[in-house]
Structures are given as C-alpha cells and as structure tokens.
C-alpha cells in the first residue's frame, strides 16, 4: 500500500470504498463474513479483534490470541469513525490528511471516542447506503485495512 498521507493512498481507499458494496446484507451474512475473517486471521496467526455491527447492533465479535483490551477500544473508536462519516476509517484519516491536517486536531470530535485510523470499512448496500461496519484492530493500521479489504473482496466474489 502507498504510505499514509499520499494522494495514491487516498485514491486507492476511495476506489475500494466504491468497489466493496453488497447487494444485500443480513445477520447470516454477518456471521459468514465474521467467520471468514476469523478463519483467515487464525491461519496467519494474527493477534486481532474482529467486529461487525449492523443496524446499530453488534452481530459478530471475536478476540484472537495475542489481542488485548486496547485492541477492542481501538476497534470501537474506528467503527464510530466509519459510521459517523460513512466511509472507511482509513478514508476518514486520509480525508483530513489530504487537506493538510489531521483527524485528531481538525475533526472537532473527541479522539478518545472516535479514530480516523485504518481497519474498519463500511457495510454498504446498493440502494440503501451504509448499514453497518466491519473491522479489525491489532496490526498497524494499513495492515488492518488491507486485511479487511482482502476478506471483503473474497466474500463478495463468493470465494
């Protein structure tokens, strides 16, 4: 991935946000997607937490070996960014960096409650918009983001 704060990364994130759209999303989809993320993370030995929220309710959550309560807090903060801005949490941070600022200093939101760091993507449904969020925390933010993108792509392609 391109480095943080570059036009290339912002363009890539925007393209991913446009690409990763569901035709429909149900509770069963949340379980299948969450299980896919968990299986892939276990296979790689990733020390992450995984969460999916839909229509204001947590439908999936797991913490893998090596993940800490701090990862849960980061996941919550990044999820709030995604739901607030209707875009990926990395996209939120990049949006501020593209304007020469930072989310923490320029968003006018409490950075202890909401974080523009990578790892959470919106669950967007054609014709409805953003209905939830899926994400992870525990790796460096670009790796968190890339892992979720990879798994969303595979899920949407039925792989």
C-alpha positions as CSV (number, residue, x, y, z in Angstrom):
1,X,0.0,0.0,0.0
2,X,1.1,3.6,-0.6
3,X,2.2,5.5,2.6
4,X,-0.2,7.4,4.7
5,X,-0.9,11.0,3.6
6,X,-0.2,10.4,-0.1
7,X,-2.6,11.1,-3.0
8,X,-2.1,7.5,-4.1
9,X,-3.3,6.0,-0.9
10,X,-6.4,8.4,-0.8
11,X,-7.3,7.4,-4.3
12,X,-6.9,3.7,-3.6
13,X,-9.1,3.9,-0.5
14,X,-11.8,5.8,-2.3
15,X,-11.8,3.2,-5.1
16,X,-12.0,0.4,-2.5
17,X,-15.0,2.1,-0.8
18,X,-16.8,2.3,-4.2
19,X,-16.0,-1.3,-5.1
20,X,-16.9,-3.1,-1.8
21,X,-20.7,-2.8,-1.9
22,X,-23.2,-5.5,-1.1
23,X,-26.4,-6.3,-3.0
24,X,-28.0,-7.2,0.4
25,X,-26.7,-7.8,4.0
26,X,-28.3,-10.0,6.6
27,X,-27.4,-11.4,10.1
28,X,-26.4,-14.6,8.3
29,X,-24.0,-12.6,6.1
30,X,-22.5,-11.0,9.2
31,X,-21.8,-14.5,10.7
32,X,-20.3,-15.8,7.4
33,X,-18.2,-12.7,6.9
34,X,-17.0,-12.6,10.5
35,X,-16.2,-16.4,10.4
36,X,-14.2,-15.8,7.2
37,X,-12.2,-13.0,8.8
38,X,-11.6,-15.2,11.9
39,X,-10.5,-18.2,9.9
40,X,-8.1,-16.2,7.7
41,X,-6.7,-14.5,10.8
42,X,-6.2,-17.8,12.6
43,X,-4.4,-19.3,9.6
44,X,-2.0,-16.3,9.7
45,X,-1.6,-16.2,13.5
46,X,-2.9,-12.6,13.6
47,X,-3.3,-11.1,17.1
48,X,-6.5,-9.1,16.2
49,X,-10.0,-8.4,17.3
50,X,-12.8,-8.6,14.7
51,X,-16.1,-6.9,14.9
52,X,-19.2,-6.4,12.8
53,X,-22.0,-4.0,13.6
54,X,-25.3,-3.8,11.6
55,X,-28.2,-1.5,12.1
56,X,-26.8,-0.3,15.4
57,X,-26.2,-3.8,16.9
58,X,-23.1,-5.9,17.3
59,X,-23.6,-9.1,15.4
60,X,-20.1,-10.5,15.5
61,X,-17.1,-10.1,17.8
62,X,-14.0,-12.2,18.5
63,X,-10.6,-11.6,20.0
64,X,-7.8,-13.9,18.9
65,X,-4.7,-15.0,20.8
66,X,-2.4,-12.0,21.4
67,X,-5.2,-9.4,21.1
68,X,-5.6,-7.1,24.0
69,X,-8.5,-5.0,25.5
70,X,-6.7,-2.0,23.9
71,X,-7.5,-3.5,20.5
72,X,-11.2,-3.6,21.4
73,X,-11.1,0.0,22.3
74,X,-9.4,0.9,19.0
75,X,-11.9,-1.1,17.1
76,X,-14.8,0.7,18.8
77,X,-13.2,4.1,18.0
78,X,-12.5,3.2,14.4
79,X,-16.1,1.8,14.0
80,X,-17.5,5.1,15.2
81,X,-15.5,7.0,12.6
82,X,-16.8,4.7,9.8
83,X,-20.4,5.1,11.0
84,X,-20.1,8.8,11.5
85,X,-18.5,9.5,8.1
86,X,-20.0,6.6,6.1
87,X,-16.6,5.6,4.8
88,X,-13.6,3.5,5.8
89,X,-11.8,4.6,9.0
90,X,-8.6,4.9,6.9
91,X,-10.5,7.0,4.4
92,X,-11.6,9.3,7.3
93,X,-8.0,9.9,8.3
94,X,-6.8,10.3,4.7
95,X,-9.6,12.8,4.0
96,X,-8.1,15.1,6.7
97,X,-4.5,14.4,5.6
98,X,-5.4,15.3,2.0
99,X,-6.4,18.7,3.2
100,X,-3.1,19.1,5.1
101,X,-4.5,18.4,8.5
102,X,-5.1,15.6,10.8
103,X,-8.3,13.9,12.1
104,X,-7.2,14.3,15.7
105,X,-6.7,18.1,15.6
106,X,-9.2,19.1,12.9
107,X,-12.3,16.9,13.2
108,X,-13.7,18.7,16.3
109,X,-14.6,15.2,17.7
110,X,-13.0,13.7,20.8
111,X,-10.2,11.4,19.6
112,X,-10.6,9.3,22.7
113,X,-14.1,8.3,21.3
114,X,-13.5,8.3,17.5
115,X,-10.4,7.5,15.5
116,X,-9.6,8.0,11.8
117,X,-7.1,5.1,11.7
118,X,-7.3,2.2,9.3
119,X,-9.1,-1.1,9.9
120,X,-12.8,-0.6,9.6
121,X,-14.8,-0.5,6.4
122,X,-18.5,0.4,5.9
123,X,-21.1,-2.3,5.1
124,X,-22.7,-0.5,2.2
125,X,-25.7,-2.0,0.4
126,X,-26.8,-0.9,-3.1
127,X,-29.8,1.4,-2.8
128,X,-29.6,1.7,1.0
129,X,-26.2,3.1,1.7
130,X,-24.1,2.4,4.8
131,X,-25.9,-0.1,7.1
132,X,-23.0,-1.1,9.3
133,X,-19.3,-1.7,9.6
134,X,-16.8,-4.5,9.6
135,X,-13.3,-4.2,11.0
136,X,-10.3,-5.4,12.8
137,X,-7.7,-4.0,15.2
138,X,-4.3,-5.3,16.3
139,X,-2.0,-4.7,13.4
140,X,-0.5,-1.5,12.0
141,X,-3.4,0.5,10.5
142,X,-2.5,-0.1,6.9
143,X,-2.3,-3.8,7.5
144,X,-5.6,-3.8,9.4
145,X,-7.2,-2.1,6.4
146,X,-5.7,-4.3,3.8
147,X,-6.8,-7.5,5.6
148,X,-10.4,-6.3,5.8
149,X,-10.4,-5.3,2.1
150,X,-8.9,-8.6,1.1
151,X,-11.5,-10.6,3.0
152,X,-14.4,-8.4,1.8
153,X,-13.4,-8.9,-1.8
154,X,-13.2,-12.6,-1.3
155,X,-16.6,-12.7,0.4
156,X,-18.3,-10.5,-2.3
157,X,-16.8,-12.7,-5.0
158,X,-18.1,-15.8,-3.3
159,X,-14.7,-17.3,-2.9
